[in-house]
Amino acid sequence: HGFLPRMERDVLALKPTVVTTCYGMNDGGYGPFDPNRGKLYRDTHKSIVAGLRKAGVRLIVIGSPGCVDSSTFRGGGQAAEVYNVTLGKLGDIGREVAAEENVVFADVHGPMMDVMARAKAKYGPAYHVAGPDGVHPAANGQLVMAYAFLKALGCTGDIGTITLDLAGNKAEATEGHKVLSCAGGAVEMESTRYPFCFFGDPANPGATKGIIEFLPFNQDLNRLMLMVKGTDAAARYKVTWGEASKEFTGADLARGINLAADFLDNPFCQPFQKVEQAIRAQQNFETPLTKTILHMMPAYRELAPEEGPALDRIAAKAIARDQELAAASSAAVEPVKHTVKVEVVR
C-alpha cells in the first residue's frame, strides 16, 4: 500500500506502456496471515490497476510476492514456514484481483518455493534462494522471478532454429539468424537474436548456472535449436559450437538439440555480458531516478516553490537521460558471428 500514493510521481512520470508489480513481502507483516492486511492488499491492487489504466498503460502484470528462504529467514524453521503460508495467501489474492480486473497474473511464489526445495536438496541449506537475509534474492532467485514474469508476459522462448542438411551440404535459419556459409558440416552464422547465457559456480547462489537445473528456463524460454538432416540414427556425432564440443546420436540431432541448454559456454557469452552491462547502467540510473529524484519532487517543491520551473527542467532532463540509456541498451545488441560444426565420430 506504500506504492499507491507515490505511483504517479515515481512511475507514471516515465510514461510506461507495460507495468509489472511484485508486492506482498512487506504487506504481509512478516507473521501469520491477517485478514485485514489481506483486504488492504486486495483493495490497493485494485486501485493500482485503476490508476495504471487511467494513465494509458496497455499491459499490466500483477506478480505474487516471492518467498522467504527456508534456511536464512530469521534462522529458518517455523518462522519461514508461517510467513510463506502468508505470502502464498497474498499471491492467491493477487491472482483473484488479476482475474477480476482482466489483467495478467504472474505466479512468483509457487516456482520459488518449488525451486528452493529442490535446490537445497542438492546443495544444502546454505544454498539460499531468497537471499542471505531470507528476503532479497541473489542472482539465482532473481532468475526464478524473471522466469515467472517472462512467462506471464507471453514470451515464447523461440530464439531460433538452424537446420543443417548434411547430405545436401546446405543450411537455413529462422528470423534473427543468417547463414553466411555452409561447407563440410560447418555452418557459419550471423545472429541478432541472443540466447540467454548463464555464469558462475553452480553451487554459488550468486551465480545463475546452478539454478537452471531446477527450473525449466531453457525449455520454456531459451530455445536455440539445431536440427540436422541426413544423419545415421545409430551413429554418434560431434557438435562443436565456438570452443566447446559435445557428442550426440544421429537420432538426437534429427529431433533437434537446444544449443542454449547444451552449451552453457558459447559464442554469445561475451556479447551477452556486454548487453547486460548496458542494461545494468540503465538500472543503476533508474533506481535513484525513481527513489530519489522523482520521489522527492513534492518535498523539493514545498521547500522552494519558487524553483518549480527549475525542478521541472531537472525532472525532464533526468527522464531524457533514462531514455538515452534505454536506447543504449538496445543498441548494445550487435550481430554475433558464430560457427556450428557437425561431424561423425563413429
Secondary structure, DSSP 8 states (H G I E B T S, - for coil): --SGGGHHHHTGGG--SEEEEE--TTTTTTSS--HHHHHHHHHHHHHHHHHHHHTT-SEEEEE------TTTGGGSTHHHHHHHHHHHHHHHHHHHHHHHHT-EEE--HHHHHHHHHHHHHHH-TTS-SS-TTSSS--HHHHHHHHHHHHHHTT---EEEEEEEETTTTEEEE-TTEEEEEEETTEEEEEESS------S-TT-TT-STTGGGGSTHHHHH-EEEEEEES--TTSEEEEEETTEEEEEEHHHHHH-EEHHHH-SS-TTHHHHHHHHHHHHHHHHHHHHIIIIIIHHHHHHHHH-GGGHHHHHHHHHHHHHHHHHHHHHHHHT---EEEEEEEEE--
